[in-house]
Amino acid sequence: MGRRKWKKRKTGTAKKTTGVLLLLTVLLTGSMLLSGCSAWLMSEGLDGDEGWSDYEEEDDEGYSGGGATIGGDSSYQGSALEDNSLKGTVISQENGQMQISRRSRDEEIPMGDGDWTIFVYLCGSDLESDGGAASSDIEEAFAARGSGQVKVVYQTGGSYFWYQNINENRVQRYLLEDGDLTLVDEKPEANMGAASTLADFLSWGVSNYPSERMGLILWDHGSGSINGVCFDEQYDYDSLTLGELDHALNQVYDQMTDRFEFIGFDACLMSTLETANVLTPYARYMYASQEMEPGSGWDYTSLLNNLAANPDQDGAQLGEKVCREYYDHCADYGFGSQRSATFSIIDLSKIDDVLISMNEAFRVVYEQGDLGDVTRAVLEADSFGGNSVSEGYSNMLDLGNMLDQLSGYGQEVRDASQTLQSCILYTMNGRLHKNASGLSVYYPVSIQGSEELKIFSRICPSNYYYALIDKIAYGAENGSAADYDNSTLLSDMTDINEWLGEESGFTGDVSTNAGEFADIEIGQMGVSDIYFDEDGIYTVSFDNMDELAYACCSVGMDDDADGFFYLGTTEEVIYDIDRNCVTDNFDGSWPCINDNLLALELVNTTDSCSIYTCNVLLNDEVETNLRIEYDWEYDEWSVIGIWDGIDEETGMASREVYELQDGDVITPAYYWFSVDDDEDWYYGDDIVVDGDLEITYEYLPEGVYYYCFELHDIYGNVYYTPFTLQYVDEDGEVWVDGEFY
C-alpha cells in the first residue's frame, strides 16, 4: 500500500446490520473523487433520458389544454384555479377557525331508475401503445355477464396506438350494455389531460345515459396530488391536475340532479387527502390506491358481475367488493404486485370533519412543535411511489402514520387520527404497507421546485399544514428556517387557497434544484468538529443536532487508476445523542446479489420492512430500477421487481411493476467518477434469473474504499463531510489512514 500508514480500526462496536442503503447518483464534485476498478466490472455507457419538449396547447373545436408541468422552466398553466367560480369548494378561516363551503343541492334526485352507469375516462397513454393495457381492461369488462341494468360508457383517447379497433386520431365513445360493445359517438382528437375534454364527455354522458346510480373511473397513469392523473401521450403527457378535475366536475354540476355514487382512479397514487377534498361535492365515495397500481389495474369482470347480480347495491357495498377483488387481481398479476398493493374506499361525507380536525391538529403542532422534531417524526411515515434520486420523488406520505407519529403533541392530534379513520370504510394492504391508513398527503421529502409548491398552495386544505411546508421550503433554499416568520399565512381569509397561492411569502421563490448536495462546513447544521478518535473511528460532533434529520455513510471503491465506483450509502452509523455526535460503524461488508455488489438507495422503511432500489440494465436493453425488500421480522431479502420510476419532467409514475421471470437478465450498474470530473456508468456481471435471486451481505473485495458521512437536514438538503480512506484486507478487517481528503 505504498508509504501510507494504515491503522487497524477497533471495531468492537461495529456489527453487520441491514442498515438503510441509499444510492445518490450525484455524489461529490472537485477533489472528492475516487479511483478503482475490480475485475468483475466491465465498461458500458448508460445513455441519459432525453428531456420532454415543451407543449403549447391550442383549442380544437371546444377542447382546450391545461395542466401543469414540473421541472425546467415550465410554468404552471392551471388557469382554472384562478377563478373561484370554477371550484366546487372554498375553504376559509374566520376567527382562527376553518370554514368549508361546498356546492350542494337542496334535494338529491336520482337521474334514472333502478340501474347503474359507469363512465370510464380511458386515457390509454403509453400503457396502451406499449402493451395494450387499456384494451385488456375493455376485454375484461366485455367478458362479464351482460346486464340490461348495468351500462359502461367509455371515452378513449390519449394514446398513439390502440390494440383494439379504436381510432387513435379520434376521441371515441363506446357503450357496453347487455354483452354488446358499440361505438356510439366520436369527436376530433383532443387532449385527455384537459379539463374541457373530461367535462364534455361527462356532459354528454349524463345526458344520454343517466341512471339511478352513476360512477366515474379515471383510467391511466397517476402521480398523486401535484400532477394528478390521465397523461395524454399525444400532448406531451399533459395531465389533469386536481384543479382541472375540480373544474371539469363543476362544469357538469348544474346539469346533474345527484352526485356520482363513486369516483374512482384506476391509476397510481391517487388516494390522497387533496384528491378527496376536491371530489367531496361531486361523489359519495372515492375508490383509489395510495401506492402504484400494476398494469392490470382493477378487475372489471368481477366488478360488472357483482353489479349484474345485485344492481341495488350502493357505492359502499360495491366499494368493498372492488377493494377485495383488486387485491386478489394483483396476486394474479404477480406476488410482487400484491405485497406492495394498497386500495381504499373513502366516505367523502366525512371529509369535512377530517379537514377541520386535521387543521386543528397542525395548529397545535405548528404552535408547540420544534420544526426539527416535527420533521423527524413526519419522515417516519410510510411513503408511496418514488422516494429516491434514481426513481424520482412522488412526495406522498401516509396521513394516518404522520398523525400517529405526532400524537405526543396533544389530544387534538389524536382526535384527528380517530376522525381520519372514520372516513376510511375499507382498505386492503399488502405486507409492504400493512399499516397504511388509506389516505396520503403531500409532503416535500425532496422539493422539486417552486412550481410544485405553487400547485400545492392551490390545493392544500389546511393553512396550518401549509405553514409547516412553507417553513421547510424556506429552509431548503436558505439552509435554515430558524428566523423565518410566516405567521401571515395563518390570518383570517375568505379563501385559503387563493391567499396561499398569491400571498405566501416564500414558496414562489424556491429554486427548482432546492435541496442540492454540498460540502459541510463547521458551523452548518450545528457541526462543531470532524475527527478520528483514539480508536480510529470517524466522528462528527455537533453543538446540537436540532437540524439533523438523519445521517448515513457514503462509500466508493477505488479503481486503482484515476477514479472510483460509487457503491451507494448505508445507515451503518451510530448516533450518540448524549455526546451529540455521529460515528462510523463501517465493517467492510456490503449487500450483493448473486455475488455482485449492489449500489442501493433506500426508498421506504416501515416497522416491518425496508424497500430499496438500484440501477440495473434489463435484458441488455432497458435502463431501469430493481426494487428489493428486506424483511426485518424474518431477517431476509427478496426481490420485488422492476420499476421505471417517476418521469422527472411530467411527474408521471410508471404503472408497471414487472416481476422478473426465469431467463431474464439483469446487470447491476455502477456510477463512476474520475479526478478529472469525468463520469460514466459501468456494468457488473450479467445475472440470469433462474428461480429466486440470492441477496446477502458479503465482505468487500480487498482494496481501498473512500468513506464519508452524508448529513441530511430537516429541510431535505444533503451535506457531505470530507472523505477518508479505509482499507479492507483479505480477511475483511478494516484499516484507516487517519487523514481527510
Sequence and secondary structure as in RCSB ss.txt:
>XXXX:A:sequence
MGRRKWKKRKTGTAKKTTGVLLLLTVLLTGSMLLSGCSAWLMSEGLDGDEGWSDYEEEDDEGYSGGGATIGGDSS
YQGSALEDNSLKGTVISQENGQMQISRRSRDEEIPMGDGDWTIFVYLCGSDLESDGGAASSDIEEAFAARGSGQV
KVVYQTGGSYFWYQNINENRVQRYLLEDGDLTLVDEKPEANMGAASTLADFLSWGVSNYPSERMGLILWDHGSGS
INGVCFDEQYDYDSLTLGELDHALNQVYDQMTDRFEFIGFDACLMSTLETANVLTPYARYMYASQEMEPGSGWDY
TSLLNNLAANPDQDGAQLGEKVCREYYDHCADYGFGSQRSATFSIIDLSKIDDVLISMNEAFRVVYEQGDLGDVT
RAVLEADSFGGNSVSEGYSNMLDLGNMLDQLSGYGQEVRDASQTLQSCILYTMNGRLHKNASGLSVYYPVSIQGS
EELKIFSRICPSNYYYALIDKIAYGAENGSAADYDNSTLLSDMTDINEWLGEESGFTGDVSTNAGEFADIEIGQM
GVSDIYFDEDGIYTVSFDNMDELAYACCSVGMDDDADGFFYLGTTEEVIYDIDRNCVTDNFDGSWPCINDNLLAL
ELVNTTDSCSIYTCNVLLNDEVETNLRIEYDWEYDEWSVIGIWDGIDEETGMASREVYELQDGDVITPAYYWFSV
DDDEDWYYGDDIVVDGDLEITYEYLPEGVYYYCFELHDIYGNVYYTPFTLQYVDEDGEVWVDGEFY
>XXXX:A:secstr
 TT   EE   TT       B   S    TT    B  TT EE                BTTB       STT  
   GGGG GGG SEEEEEETTEEEEEE   SS   SSSS EEEEEEEE HHHHHTT HHHHHHHHHHTS   TTE
EEEEEEES S  SSS  TTEEEEEEEETTEEEEEEEEE   TTSHHHHHHHHHHHHHHS  SEEEEEEES B  T
TT EEEEGGGTTEEE HHHHHHHHHHTGGG SS EEEEEEESTT  BHHHHHHHTTTEEEEEE SS   TT S H
HHHHHHHHH TT  HHHHHHHHHHHHHHHHHHH HHHHHT EEEEEEGGGHHHHHHHHHHHHHHHHHH  HHHHH
HHHTTS EES EETTTEE  EEEHHHHHHHTGGG HHHHHHHHHHHHHEEEEEE GGGTT  S EEE  SS   H
HHHHHHHHH S HHHHHHHHHHHHHHHHS  TT   GGGGS BS HHHHHHHH SSGGG  TTTT EEE  TTGG
GEEEEEE TTS EEEEES  TTEEEEEEEEEEEBSSSEEEEEEEE  EEEETTTTEEEE   SEEEEETTEE  E
EEEEE SSEEEEEEEEEETTTEEEEEEEEEETTTTEEEEEEEE  B TTT  B   EE   TT EEEEEEEEEET
TS EEEEE   EE  SS  EEEEE  SEEEEEEEEEEETTS EEE   EEEEE TTS EEE     
